[in-house]
């Protein structure tokens, strides 16, 4: 089975959807956790090519769901069967970030400004590379159902 990339801006719900998919018994990897980033990249997070390629070429009998948003993710799109962009209005994302306790990113004013700027500049690039888009304002179970349908299509 193939790998599905779940991408989107901070606060859109990538980790939440991934946790739901894991609860349903799927193989999942959140690249915000672990040793996925290249330490030689001081400005923007970049995936480590060797680590990601090892993950993506590991065969499995179930789909693999990988979540993350990094500057070099487009280099890997050809290895994913689908690239799913999760999206929500900026106000919704900022509200989620303000109340979440699973990730500290976005708590400072400077980080919120970065999120706003990235939403304006980066999200259109993610949208252009996506094979599917899902609005995460709908119930989590509906979002996860849609991601599962995309994985088996």
C-alpha positions in Angstrom: 0.0 0.0 0.0 1.1 3.6 -0.6 1.8 6.5 1.7 -0.4 9.5 2.0 1.0 12.9 3.0 -1.2 15.0 5.3 -0.1 18.6 5.1 -1.3 22.0 6.0 -0.6 25.1 8.1 -0.1 25.2 11.9 -3.3 24.7 13.8 -5.2 23.1 10.9 -5.4 19.7 12.7 -2.8 17.5 11.2 -1.7 15.9 14.5 -5.3 15.5 15.6 -6.3 13.7 12.3 -3.2 11.5 12.6 -4.1 10.5 16.1 -7.6 9.5 15.0 -6.1 7.5 12.1 -3.7 5.8 14.6 -6.7 5.1 16.9 -8.4 3.4 14.0 -5.3 1.1 13.6 -3.5 2.8 10.7 0.3 3.2 10.5 1.1 6.9 11.1 4.2 9.1 11.4 4.1 12.7 12.6 7.3 14.3 11.3 7.0 17.0 14.0 8.1 14.3 16.4 11.3 12.3 16.1 14.4 12.7 14.0 13.0 13.7 10.7 14.5 17.2 10.3 17.9 18.0 8.8 20.0 19.6 11.5 22.0 21.4 8.8 19.0 23.6 7.9 19.1 26.6 10.2 16.2 28.6 8.8 13.3 26.4 7.7 12.7 22.8 8.7 13.7 20.3 5.9 13.1 16.6 6.0 16.1 14.4 6.1 16.2 12.7 2.7 17.6 9.4 4.0 15.2 9.0 6.8 12.1 9.9 4.7 13.1 7.7 1.8 13.6 4.8 4.1 10.1 5.3 5.6 8.5 5.8 2.2 10.1 2.7 0.6 9.2 0.4 3.5 6.5 -1.9 2.2 3.4 -2.5 4.2 0.0 -4.1 3.8 -1.8 -1.0 5.1 -1.6 2.6 4.0 1.0 4.8 5.7 -0.2 8.3 6.8 2.6 10.9 7.1 1.9 14.3 8.5 4.1 17.4 8.2 4.7 20.7 6.4 8.3 21.5 5.5 10.0 23.6 2.8 11.3 20.5 0.8 8.2 18.3 0.9 7.6 18.8 -2.8 10.7 16.8 -3.5 8.9 13.8 -2.1 5.5 14.2 -3.7 6.2 11.5 -6.3 6.6 8.9 -3.5 3.1 9.6 -2.0 0.0 8.2 -3.6 -1.9 11.3 -2.4 -1.0 14.7 -0.9 -3.9 15.8 1.3 -4.1 19.5 2.2 -6.0 20.1 5.4 -7.3 23.6 5.6 -9.4 26.0 7.8 -9.8 29.7 7.9 -7.0 31.6 9.6 -9.1 32.7 12.5 -10.0 29.0 13.3 -6.3 28.0 13.1 -5.3 30.8 15.5 -8.0 29.9 17.9 -7.0 26.2 17.9 -3.4 27.2 18.5 -4.3 29.5 21.4 -6.0 26.6 23.3 -4.0 23.6 22.3 -1.6 22.0 24.9 0.1 19.5 22.7 2.4 21.9 20.9 3.8 25.2 22.0 4.4 26.6 18.6 2.2 29.7 17.9 1.9 30.9 21.5 4.2 33.9 21.1 3.2 37.0 19.1 6.2 36.5 16.7 5.1 32.9 16.0 1.6 33.9 15.4 2.9 36.5 12.9 4.9 33.8 11.2 1.8 31.6 11.0 -0.2 34.5 9.4 2.6 35.2 6.9 3.0 31.5 6.1 -0.7 31.1 5.5 -0.6 33.9 3.0 2.6 32.8 1.2 2.9 29.0 1.7 -0.6 27.7 1.8 -1.2 28.6 -1.9 1.9 26.5 -2.8 0.6 23.6 -0.7 -2.8 23.9 -2.4 -1.1 23.8 -5.9 0.7 20.5 -5.0 -2.2 18.8 -3.3 -4.2 16.0 -4.8 -7.1 16.5 -2.4 -8.2 19.2 0.1 -10.3 18.8 3.2 -11.8 21.5 5.4 -11.2 20.6 9.0 -14.1 22.6 10.4 -16.2 19.5 9.9 -16.2 16.8 12.7 -13.0 14.9 13.2 -14.6 11.5 12.3 -15.7 12.9 8.9 -12.2 14.3 8.2 -10.6 10.9 9.1 -13.2 9.1 7.0 -12.4 11.2 4.0 -8.6 10.7 4.4 -9.2 6.9 4.6 -11.3 7.0 1.4 -8.5 8.9 -0.3 -5.9 6.4 0.8 -7.8 3.4 -0.7 -8.9 5.2 -3.9 
